[in-house]
C-alpha cells in the first residue's frame, strides 16, 4: 500500500524538524511545526487507510523526541514513553526499522531539498535573464526613440529656418516689385505726357502751316 498524502506531509515536516534540531537551527515557528505534527498524526489515526501500528508508534516516538529536544513534552508524552518501555523488544525492532526509515526519509528529504534548491535557482536565473533582456530591449528602444525624436526635431528646425528665410526673401522681392512698379508707372506717365505734348505741338505747327498756305 502506497503512502497517503497525509503521511507524506507528516514525514516531510517531521524530517524538517529533526534536521532543525540536529543543526541547532532557531525558528520561532518551531512550536507551530510540532503542533502541526501532532494534528497530522491524529488525523492519520482517523482515516481507514492508516499505516501499521508499528509505523504509527515510530511516528509517535519521533515526535516525542522532537518535543523533548524542544522542551515541549507533556504528561501524556511521558505516559506514552512508559508504555513503550514495557515492550522493549518491539521497541528495539521499531528503533531499527525507524532508524532505517529515517535514513531513507532523510535521504529523500535531502534529495527533495536539493531538487527544490536547484529548481528555485534555475527559476531565479531565468527571471534574472528575462529582466536583463527586457532592460536591454527597453534601453535599445529608448535610444532608437531618442534618435528619431532628435532627427524629427532637426527637420522641424531646418524647415522653420527655411520658412523664415523664404518669408524674408519674399518680403524683399515684394518690396522690390512694388518699387519697380512705381518707377514703371512714373515712366509711362512721362512718356504719355511727352507723346501728348508732341502731338499738341505738331497740331499747332500743322494749323500754322495750313493758314500760311491759304
ChimeraX commands (.cxc) that place a marker at each C-alpha (Angstrom):
marker #1 position 0.00,0.00,0.00 radius 0.5
marker #1 position 1.42,3.37,-1.01 radius 0.5
marker #1 position 1.85,6.38,1.23 radius 0.5
marker #1 position -1.09,8.74,1.60 radius 0.5
marker #1 position -0.71,12.47,1.18 radius 0.5
marker #1 position -1.14,12.97,4.92 radius 0.5
marker #1 position 1.66,10.55,5.70 radius 0.5
marker #1 position 3.94,12.16,3.11 radius 0.5
marker #1 position 3.32,15.60,4.60 radius 0.5
marker #1 position 3.91,14.21,8.10 radius 0.5
marker #1 position 7.21,12.64,7.08 radius 0.5
marker #1 position 8.45,15.82,5.42 radius 0.5
marker #1 position 7.56,18.05,8.34 radius 0.5
marker #1 position 8.97,15.55,10.86 radius 0.5
marker #1 position 12.20,15.30,8.88 radius 0.5
marker #1 position 12.42,19.08,8.72 radius 0.5
marker #1 position 12.03,19.36,12.50 radius 0.5
marker #1 position 14.68,16.70,13.11 radius 0.5
marker #1 position 17.09,18.46,10.77 radius 0.5
marker #1 position 16.45,21.76,12.53 radius 0.5
marker #1 position 17.21,20.16,15.90 radius 0.5
marker #1 position 20.34,18.41,14.66 radius 0.5
marker #1 position 21.68,21.63,13.11 radius 0.5
marker #1 position 20.63,23.80,16.09 radius 0.5
marker #1 position 18.61,25.99,13.76 radius 0.5
marker #1 position 16.48,28.59,15.53 radius 0.5
marker #1 position 13.00,29.31,14.25 radius 0.5
marker #1 position 10.10,30.98,16.06 radius 0.5
marker #1 position 7.67,28.80,14.10 radius 0.5
marker #1 position 9.08,25.57,15.54 radius 0.5
marker #1 position 6.30,25.17,18.19 radius 0.5
marker #1 position 3.73,25.53,15.41 radius 0.5
marker #1 position 5.52,22.81,13.44 radius 0.5
marker #1 position 5.33,20.47,16.46 radius 0.5
marker #1 position 1.62,21.19,16.94 radius 0.5
marker #1 position 1.06,20.53,13.25 radius 0.5
marker #1 position 2.84,17.18,13.59 radius 0.5
marker #1 position 0.51,16.14,16.41 radius 0.5
marker #1 position -2.56,17.26,14.43 radius 0.5
marker #1 position -1.38,15.34,11.36 radius 0.5
marker #1 position -0.83,12.22,13.44 radius 0.5
marker #1 position -4.32,12.49,14.97 radius 0.5
marker #1 position -5.87,12.94,11.52 radius 0.5
marker #1 position -3.93,9.93,10.23 radius 0.5
marker #1 position -5.35,7.76,13.00 radius 0.5
marker #1 position -8.88,8.63,11.87 radius 0.5
marker #1 position -8.59,7.55,8.24 radius 0.5
marker #1 position -9.27,3.91,7.21 radius 0.5
marker #1 position -6.02,3.56,5.26 radius 0.5
marker #1 position -3.73,4.31,8.15 radius 0.5
marker #1 position -0.22,2.79,8.42 radius 0.5
marker #1 position 0.65,-0.24,10.53 radius 0.5
marker #1 position 0.72,0.09,14.28 radius 0.5
marker #1 position 4.49,-0.22,14.40 radius 0.5
marker #1 position 4.95,2.66,11.97 radius 0.5
marker #1 position 2.47,4.79,13.90 radius 0.5
marker #1 position 4.36,4.09,17.12 radius 0.5
marker #1 position 7.57,5.08,15.37 radius 0.5
marker #1 position 6.00,8.40,14.33 radius 0.5
marker #1 position 4.81,8.95,17.91 radius 0.5
marker #1 position 8.25,8.23,19.32 radius 0.5
marker #1 position 9.98,10.52,16.85 radius 0.5
marker #1 position 7.52,13.32,17.56 radius 0.5
marker #1 position 8.10,12.74,21.28 radius 0.5
marker #1 position 11.88,13.00,20.78 radius 0.5
marker #1 position 11.38,16.25,18.88 radius 0.5
marker #1 position 9.24,17.63,21.69 radius 0.5
marker #1 position 11.78,16.58,24.32 radius 0.5
marker #1 position 14.59,18.28,22.38 radius 0.5
marker #1 position 12.48,21.43,22.17 radius 0.5
marker #1 position 11.39,21.21,25.83 radius 0.5
marker #1 position 7.71,20.78,24.91 radius 0.5
marker #1 position 6.96,17.32,26.38 radius 0.5
marker #1 position 3.72,16.84,28.37 radius 0.5
marker #1 position 2.43,14.27,30.86 radius 0.5
marker #1 position 0.71,12.33,28.08 radius 0.5
marker #1 position 4.03,12.18,26.22 radius 0.5
marker #1 position 5.75,10.78,29.33 radius 0.5
marker #1 position 2.95,8.20,29.72 radius 0.5
marker #1 position 3.46,7.16,26.12 radius 0.5
marker #1 position 7.18,6.69,26.80 radius 0.5
marker #1 position 6.43,4.48,29.84 radius 0.5
marker #1 position 4.06,2.35,27.78 radius 0.5
marker #1 position 6.70,1.99,25.11 radius 0.5
marker #1 position 9.31,0.79,27.62 radius 0.5
marker #1 position 7.06,-2.11,28.65 radius 0.5
marker #1 position 7.57,-3.81,25.31 radius 0.5
marker #1 position 11.30,-3.46,24.82 radius 0.5
marker #1 position 11.66,-5.99,22.07 radius 0.5
marker #1 position 9.02,-4.40,19.79 radius 0.5
marker #1 position 10.60,-1.07,20.54 radius 0.5
marker #1 position 14.03,-2.42,19.59 radius 0.5
marker #1 position 12.64,-3.67,16.32 radius 0.5
marker #1 position 10.88,-0.37,15.79 radius 0.5
marker #1 position 14.07,1.54,16.54 radius 0.5
marker #1 position 15.88,-0.47,13.92 radius 0.5
marker #1 position 13.05,0.00,11.48 radius 0.5
marker #1 position 12.75,3.66,12.41 radius 0.5
marker #1 position 16.48,4.19,12.02 radius 0.5
marker #1 position 16.40,2.71,8.55 radius 0.5
marker #1 position 13.25,4.62,7.70 radius 0.5
marker #1 position 14.72,7.89,9.00 radius 0.5
marker #1 position 17.81,7.36,6.93 radius 0.5
marker #1 position 15.69,6.78,3.89 radius 0.5
marker #1 position 13.46,9.75,4.76 radius 0.5
marker #1 position 16.47,11.97,5.38 radius 0.5
marker #1 position 17.98,10.92,2.08 radius 0.5
marker #1 position 14.65,11.52,0.32 radius 0.5
marker #1 position 14.29,14.81,2.11 radius 0.5
marker #1 position 17.79,15.88,1.16 radius 0.5
marker #1 position 17.15,14.87,-2.44 radius 0.5
marker #1 position 13.88,16.79,-2.44 radius 0.5
marker #1 position 15.63,19.76,-0.84 radius 0.5
marker #1 position 18.40,19.68,-3.46 radius 0.5
marker #1 position 15.85,19.46,-6.24 radius 0.5
marker #1 position 13.89,22.33,-4.74 radius 0.5
marker #1 position 17.04,24.44,-4.38 radius 0.5
marker #1 position 18.07,23.71,-7.97 radius 0.5
marker #1 position 14.55,24.49,-9.16 radius 0.5
marker #1 position 14.49,27.85,-7.37 radius 0.5
marker #1 position 17.99,28.67,-8.58 radius 0.5
marker #1 position 17.01,27.91,-12.17 radius 0.5
marker #1 position 13.85,29.95,-11.78 radius 0.5
marker #1 position 15.79,32.89,-10.34 radius 0.5
marker #1 position 18.40,32.69,-13.10 radius 0.5
marker #1 position 15.65,32.61,-15.72 radius 0.5
marker #1 position 13.90,35.60,-14.15 radius 0.5
marker #1 position 17.21,37.48,-13.96 radius 0.5
marker #1 position 17.97,36.70,-17.62 radius 0.5
marker #1 position 14.47,37.77,-18.66 radius 0.5
marker #1 position 14.80,41.01,-16.69 radius 0.5
marker #1 position 18.23,41.64,-18.24 radius 0.5
marker #1 position 16.88,41.05,-21.75 radius 0.5
marker #1 position 13.88,43.25,-21.05 radius 0.5
marker #1 position 16.12,46.03,-19.71 radius 0.5
marker #1 position 18.39,45.75,-22.76 radius 0.5
marker #1 position 15.38,45.85,-25.10 radius 0.5
marker #1 position 13.93,48.88,-23.33 radius 0.5
marker #1 position 17.31,50.59,-23.47 radius 0.5
marker #1 position 17.63,49.95,-27.22 radius 0.5
marker #1 position 14.07,51.12,-27.85 radius 0.5
marker #1 position 14.70,54.24,-25.78 radius 0.5
marker #1 position 17.89,55.03,-27.71 radius 0.5
marker #1 position 16.09,54.47,-31.04 radius 0.5
marker #1 position 13.21,56.70,-29.94 radius 0.5
marker #1 position 15.65,59.42,-28.87 radius 0.5
marker #1 position 17.39,59.26,-32.25 radius 0.5
marker #1 position 14.07,59.51,-34.09 radius 0.5
marker #1 position 12.91,62.43,-31.93 radius 0.5
marker #1 position 16.26,64.19,-32.38 radius 0.5
marker #1 position 16.09,63.71,-36.16 radius 0.5
marker #1 position 12.50,64.97,-36.31 radius 0.5
marker #1 position 13.48,67.99,-34.19 radius 0.5
marker #1 position 16.32,68.80,-36.57 radius 0.5
marker #1 position 14.00,68.50,-39.58 radius 0.5
marker #1 position 11.42,70.78,-37.95 radius 0.5
marker #1 position 14.12,73.28,-37.01 radius 0.5
marker #1 position 15.51,73.31,-40.57 radius 0.5
marker #1 position 12.02,73.67,-42.00 radius 0.5
marker #1 position 11.34,76.60,-39.66 radius 0.5
marker #1 position 14.61,78.28,-40.68 radius 0.5
marker #1 position 13.84,77.78,-44.37 radius 0.5
marker #1 position 10.36,79.19,-43.87 radius 0.5
marker #1 position 11.76,82.30,-42.19 radius 0.5
marker #1 position 14.38,82.73,-44.92 radius 0.5
marker #1 position 11.76,82.34,-47.68 radius 0.5
marker #1 position 9.48,84.78,-45.92 radius 0.5
marker #1 position 12.31,87.32,-45.66 radius 0.5
marker #1 position 13.20,86.85,-49.33 radius 0.5
marker #1 position 9.54,87.13,-50.34 radius 0.5
marker #1 position 9.25,90.37,-48.37 radius 0.5
marker #1 position 12.35,91.79,-50.03 radius 0.5
marker #1 position 11.23,90.76,-53.51 radius 0.5
marker #1 position 7.78,92.15,-52.84 radius 0.5
marker #1 position 9.31,95.48,-51.85 radius 0.5
marker #1 position 11.46,95.48,-54.98 radius 0.5
marker #1 position 8.48,94.64,-57.16 radius 0.5
marker #1 position 6.44,97.43,-55.58 radius 0.5
marker #1 position 9.27,99.91,-56.13 radius 0.5
marker #1 position 9.76,98.72,-59.68 radius 0.5
marker #1 position 6.03,99.04,-60.35 radius 0.5
marker #1 position 6.05,102.60,-59.06 radius 0.5
marker #1 position 9.01,103.51,-61.24 radius 0.5
marker #1 position 7.46,101.88,-64.30 radius 0.5
marker #1 position 4.21,103.75,-63.72 radius 0.5
marker #1 position 6.04,107.08,-63.48 radius 0.5
marker #1 position 7.99,106.30,-66.65 radius 0.5
marker #1 position 4.82,105.55,-68.56 radius 0.5
marker #1 position 3.24,108.76,-67.31 radius 0.5
marker #1 position 6.17,110.82,-68.51 radius 0.5
marker #1 position 6.13,109.01,-71.85 radius 0.5
marker #1 position 2.42,109.73,-72.26 radius 0.5
marker #1 position 2.95,113.37,-71.37 radius 0.5
marker #1 position 5.77,113.63,-73.91 radius 0.5
marker #1 position 3.59,111.99,-76.58 radius 0.5
marker #1 position 0.64,114.29,-75.80 radius 0.5
marker #1 position 2.92,117.31,-75.83 radius 0.5
marker #1 position 4.46,116.26,-79.14 radius 0.5
marker #1 position 1.04,115.71,-80.67 radius 0.5
marker #1 position -0.09,119.11,-79.40 radius 0.5
marker #1 position 2.97,120.85,-80.87 radius 0.5
marker #1 position 2.53,119.08,-84.18 radius 0.5
marker #1 position -1.10,120.11,-84.28 radius 0.5
marker #1 position -0.17,123.73,-83.63 radius 0.5
marker #1 position 2.51,123.67,-86.31 radius 0.5
marker #1 position 0.17,121.97,-88.71 radius 0.5
marker #1 position -2.51,124.62,-88.16 radius 0.5
marker #1 position 0.02,127.45,-88.75 radius 0.5
marker #1 position 1.24,125.86,-91.93 radius 0.5
marker #1 position -2.31,125.47,-93.20 radius 0.5
marker #1 position -3.07,129.18,-92.53 radius 0.5
marker #1 position 0.01,130.32,-94.46 radius 0.5
marker #1 position -0.97,128.15,-97.39 radius 0.5
marker #1 position -4.33,129.80,-97.67 radius 0.5
marker link #1:1,2 radius 0.2
marker link #1:2,3 radius 0.2
marker link #1:3,4 radius 0.2
marker link #1:4,5 radius 0.2
marker link #1:5,6 radius 0.2
marker link #1:6,7 radius 0.2
marker link #1:7,8 radius 0.2
marker link #1:8,9 radius 0.2
marker link #1:9,10 radius 0.2
marker link #1:10,11 radius 0.2
marker link #1:11,12 radius 0.2
marker link #1:12,13 radius 0.2
marker link #1:13,14 radius 0.2
marker link #1:14,15 radius 0.2
marker link #1:15,16 radius 0.2
marker link #1:16,17 radius 0.2
marker link #1:17,18 radius 0.2
marker link #1:18,19 radius 0.2
marker link #1:19,20 radius 0.2
marker link #1:20,21 radius 0.2
marker link #1:21,22 radius 0.2
marker link #1:22,23 radius 0.2
marker link #1:23,24 radius 0.2
marker link #1:24,25 radius 0.2
marker link #1:25,26 radius 0.2
marker link #1:26,27 radius 0.2
marker link #1:27,28 radius 0.2
marker link #1:28,29 radius 0.2
marker link #1:29,30 radius 0.2
marker link #1:30,31 radius 0.2
marker link #1:31,32 radius 0.2
marker link #1:32,33 radius 0.2
marker link #1:33,34 radius 0.2
marker link #1:34,35 radius 0.2
marker link #1:35,36 radius 0.2
marker link #1:36,37 radius 0.2
marker link #1:37,38 radius 0.2
marker link #1:38,39 radius 0.2
marker link #1:39,40 radius 0.2
marker link #1:40,41 radius 0.2
marker link #1:41,42 radius 0.2
marker link #1:42,43 radius 0.2
marker link #1:43,44 radius 0.2
marker link #1:44,45 radius 0.2
marker link #1:45,46 radius 0.2
marker link #1:46,47 radius 0.2
marker link #1:47,48 radius 0.2
marker link #1:48,49 radius 0.2
marker link #1:49,50 radius 0.2
marker link #1:50,51 radius 0.2
marker link #1:51,52 radius 0.2
marker link #1:52,53 radius 0.2
marker link #1:53,54 radius 0.2
marker link #1:54,55 radius 0.2
marker link #1:55,56 radius 0.2
marker link #1:56,57 radius 0.2
marker link #1:57,58 radius 0.2
marker link #1:58,59 radius 0.2
marker link #1:59,60 radius 0.2
marker link #1:60,61 radius 0.2
marker link #1:61,62 radius 0.2
marker link #1:62,63 radius 0.2
marker link #1:63,64 radius 0.2
marker link #1:64,65 radius 0.2
marker link #1:65,66 radius 0.2
marker link #1:66,67 radius 0.2
marker link #1:67,68 radius 0.2
marker link #1:68,69 radius 0.2
marker link #1:69,70 radius 0.2
marker link #1:70,71 radius 0.2
marker link #1:71,72 radius 0.2
marker link #1:72,73 radius 0.2
marker link #1:73,74 radius 0.2
marker link #1:74,75 radius 0.2
marker link #1:75,76 radius 0.2
marker link #1:76,77 radius 0.2
marker link #1:77,78 radius 0.2
marker link #1:78,79 radius 0.2
marker link #1:79,80 radius 0.2
marker link #1:80,81 radius 0.2
marker link #1:81,82 radius 0.2
marker link #1:82,83 radius 0.2
marker link #1:83,84 radius 0.2
marker link #1:84,85 radius 0.2
marker link #1:85,86 radius 0.2
marker link #1:86,87 radius 0.2
marker link #1:87,88 radius 0.2
marker link #1:88,89 radius 0.2
marker link #1:89,90 radius 0.2
marker link #1:90,91 radius 0.2
marker link #1:91,92 radius 0.2
marker link #1:92,93 radius 0.2
marker link #1:93,94 radius 0.2
marker link #1:94,95 radius 0.2
marker link #1:95,96 radius 0.2
marker link #1:96,97 radius 0.2
marker link #1:97,98 radius 0.2
marker link #1:98,99 radius 0.2
marker link #1:99,100 radius 0.2
marker link #1:100,101 radius 0.2
marker link #1:101,102 radius 0.2
marker link #1:102,103 radius 0.2
marker link #1:103,104 radius 0.2
marker link #1:104,105 radius 0.2
marker link #1:105,106 radius 0.2
marker link #1:106,107 radius 0.2
marker link #1:107,108 radius 0.2
marker link #1:108,109 radius 0.2
marker link #1:109,110 radius 0.2
marker link #1:110,111 radius 0.2
marker link #1:111,112 radius 0.2
marker link #1:112,113 radius 0.2
marker link #1:113,114 radius 0.2
marker link #1:114,115 radius 0.2
marker link #1:115,116 radius 0.2
marker link #1:116,117 radius 0.2
marker link #1:117,118 radius 0.2
marker link #1:118,119 radius 0.2
marker link #1:119,120 radius 0.2
marker link #1:120,121 radius 0.2
marker link #1:121,122 radius 0.2
marker link #1:122,123 radius 0.2
marker link #1:123,124 radius 0.2
marker link #1:124,125 radius 0.2
marker link #1:125,126 radius 0.2
marker link #1:126,127 radius 0.2
marker link #1:127,128 radius 0.2
marker link #1:128,129 radius 0.2
marker link #1:129,130 radius 0.2
marker link #1:130,131 radius 0.2
marker link #1:131,132 radius 0.2
marker link #1:132,133 radius 0.2
marker link #1:133,134 radius 0.2
marker link #1:134,135 radius 0.2
marker link #1:135,136 radius 0.2
marker link #1:136,137 radius 0.2
marker link #1:137,138 radius 0.2
marker link #1:138,139 radius 0.2
marker link #1:139,140 radius 0.2
marker link #1:140,141 radius 0.2
marker link #1:141,142 radius 0.2
marker link #1:142,143 radius 0.2
marker link #1:143,144 radius 0.2
marker link #1:144,145 radius 0.2
marker link #1:145,146 radius 0.2
marker link #1:146,147 radius 0.2
marker link #1:147,148 radius 0.2
marker link #1:148,149 radius 0.2
marker link #1:149,150 radius 0.2
marker link #1:150,151 radius 0.2
marker link #1:151,152 radius 0.2
marker link #1:152,153 radius 0.2
marker link #1:153,154 radius 0.2
marker link #1:154,155 radius 0.2
marker link #1:155,156 radius 0.2
marker link #1:156,157 radius 0.2
marker link #1:157,158 radius 0.2
marker link #1:158,159 radius 0.2
marker link #1:159,160 radius 0.2
marker link #1:160,161 radius 0.2
marker link #1:161,162 radius 0.2
marker link #1:162,163 radius 0.2
marker link #1:163,164 radius 0.2
marker link #1:164,165 radius 0.2
marker link #1:165,166 radius 0.2
marker link #1:166,167 radius 0.2
marker link #1:167,168 radius 0.2
marker link #1:168,169 radius 0.2
marker link #1:169,170 radius 0.2
marker link #1:170,171 radius 0.2
marker link #1:171,172 radius 0.2
marker link #1:172,173 radius 0.2
marker link #1:173,174 radius 0.2
marker link #1:174,175 radius 0.2
marker link #1:175,176 radius 0.2
marker link #1:176,177 radius 0.2
marker link #1:177,178 radius 0.2
marker link #1:178,179 radius 0.2
marker link #1:179,180 radius 0.2
marker link #1:180,181 radius 0.2
marker link #1:181,182 radius 0.2
marker link #1:182,183 radius 0.2
marker link #1:183,184 radius 0.2
marker link #1:184,185 radius 0.2
marker link #1:185,186 radius 0.2
marker link #1:186,187 radius 0.2
marker link #1:187,188 radius 0.2
marker link #1:188,189 radius 0.2
marker link #1:189,190 radius 0.2
marker link #1:190,191 radius 0.2
marker link #1:191,192 radius 0.2
marker link #1:192,193 radius 0.2
marker link #1:193,194 radius 0.2
marker link #1:194,195 radius 0.2
marker link #1:195,196 radius 0.2
marker link #1:196,197 radius 0.2
marker link #1:197,198 radius 0.2
marker link #1:198,199 radius 0.2
marker link #1:199,200 radius 0.2
marker link #1:200,201 radius 0.2
marker link #1:201,202 radius 0.2
marker link #1:202,203 radius 0.2
marker link #1:203,204 radius 0.2
marker link #1:204,205 radius 0.2
marker link #1:205,206 radius 0.2
marker link #1:206,207 radius 0.2
marker link #1:207,208 radius 0.2
marker link #1:208,209 radius 0.2
marker link #1:209,210 radius 0.2
marker link #1:210,211 radius 0.2
marker link #1:211,212 radius 0.2
marker link #1:212,213 radius 0.2
marker link #1:213,214 radius 0.2
view
